[in-house]
Amino acid sequence: MGALDLFLDLAALPTPPGEERAVADRITAELRALGLEVDEDDAGAEIGSNAGNLYTRLEPTAEGTPLFLCSHMDTVPPTGPIEPVVEDGVVRNAGGTILGADNKSAVVAMVETARRVVERRIPQAGLELLFTPKEEVGLRGAQAFDCSRFAARVGYVYDQAGPIGELILGAPHSMIMEITFVGQSAHAGMAPEEGRSAIAAAGRAIADMRLGRLDDETSANVGVIHGGVARNIVPDRCVLNCEARSHDETKLADVVQEMVDACSFAASLAGCEVEADVTRGFHGYRFARTDEPVRLAEAALRRTGHEPAYALSGGGADANVFNTRGLACLNLANGMAEIHTPQEHIAVADLDAMVDVTLALLEEARAA
């Protein structure tokens, strides 16, 4: 079975966060068929998933720099059937929802690389593979993984929508806010003046916030609103789920304070109270082009005919967790496009190309 066939099989399995079991079992079967030991930790029970982190390692057969690779098994929740089809050399979903190339295309690159290394006895300086659950809802699997298990100190994730050759030198810091407005319920027709609408206060707050892309390294968003119980009751409770991201921690702190202040002001005008729960989403990171993961990736990309390009990301990935824990983990674009949408797709050639890039990484690491 090649990269395309495995991808079509995996993509057809719906795996929203917390429901990764089917893909975890398939990955385990593929790797064990190669004679590899696969260990599943108990993170699933800890984070609310039916699968834990899967870890396996290929012992070194040469000198050099050991590497680890990571991909996540979950996707954003599909809103319809997943029916992968190949049209003109491109894999799309005929079912009207996501394809799941994010991040099953990376799963395929890792499994196929392991297959070739084992079957062709390709020399390598040590390779560890990690497959995580619940990445899409806060990097939960990676957060729960015991990183002391890694022998390698240098690693890669393939979790950036973009052309092969793009290296992500930095990712933002993130803060998460759950803001609760508390008002007073009342009958909306008989005694509306006795009520204090938590939804009205929340709406005023949102209108006052700066949202979207605030500058080239900062963004803010209100993603979910919960409030009210019936159309004829003045709502006494409304909850906003918000986030802010920035490559600059000072800017991030300022934006978070702005959002909380907007909520406090709007609540005061509506006679409501407000409670703000602000927590860290993830820490950002930044690489220099002289750092080892970047140098190895540049050489591997050129070896496989791809010209390196450099970018900063507005998104988080498991790489954020590993870098925070002292590992050097670089995110590489892998050709997937329009992720998290019904138009999501990936070229068949890019599925194969990322296997070649990974093998070239092992070769460069062996020479390091």
Secondary structure as GFF3:
##gff-version 3
##sequence-region A 1 368
A	DSSP	alpha_helix	3	11	.	.	.	ID=ss1
A	DSSP	alpha_helix	21	33	.	.	.	ID=ss2
A	DSSP	beta_strand	39	40	.	.	.	ID=ss3
A	DSSP	alpha_helix	43	47	.	.	.	ID=ss4
A	DSSP	beta_strand	54	58	.	.	.	ID=ss5
A	DSSP	beta_strand	67	72	.	.	.	ID=ss6
A	DSSP	beta_strand	84	87	.	.	.	ID=ss7
A	DSSP	beta_strand	90	93	.	.	.	ID=ss8
A	DSSP	alpha_helix	101	120	.	.	.	ID=ss9
A	DSSP	beta_strand	127	132	.	.	.	ID=ss10
A	DSSP	alpha_helix	140	144	.	.	.	ID=ss11
A	DSSP	three_ten_helix	147	149	.	.	.	ID=ss12
A	DSSP	beta_strand	154	160	.	.	.	ID=ss13
A	DSSP	beta_strand	166	171	.	.	.	ID=ss14
A	DSSP	beta_strand	173	182	.	.	.	ID=ss15
A	DSSP	beta_strand	186	187	.	.	.	ID=ss16
A	DSSP	three_ten_helix	192	194	.	.	.	ID=ss17
A	DSSP	alpha_helix	198	208	.	.	.	ID=ss18
A	DSSP	beta_strand	212	215	.	.	.	ID=ss19
A	DSSP	beta_strand	218	227	.	.	.	ID=ss20
A	DSSP	beta_strand	233	234	.	.	.	ID=ss21
A	DSSP	beta_strand	237	246	.	.	.	ID=ss22
A	DSSP	alpha_helix	249	269	.	.	.	ID=ss23
A	DSSP	beta_strand	273	282	.	.	.	ID=ss24
A	DSSP	beta_strand	285	286	.	.	.	ID=ss25
A	DSSP	alpha_helix	292	303	.	.	.	ID=ss26
A	DSSP	beta_strand	309	312	.	.	.	ID=ss27
A	DSSP	alpha_helix	318	324	.	.	.	ID=ss28
A	DSSP	beta_strand	328	333	.	.	.	ID=ss29
A	DSSP	beta_strand	346	347	.	.	.	ID=ss30
A	DSSP	alpha_helix	348	367	.	.	.	ID=ss31
###
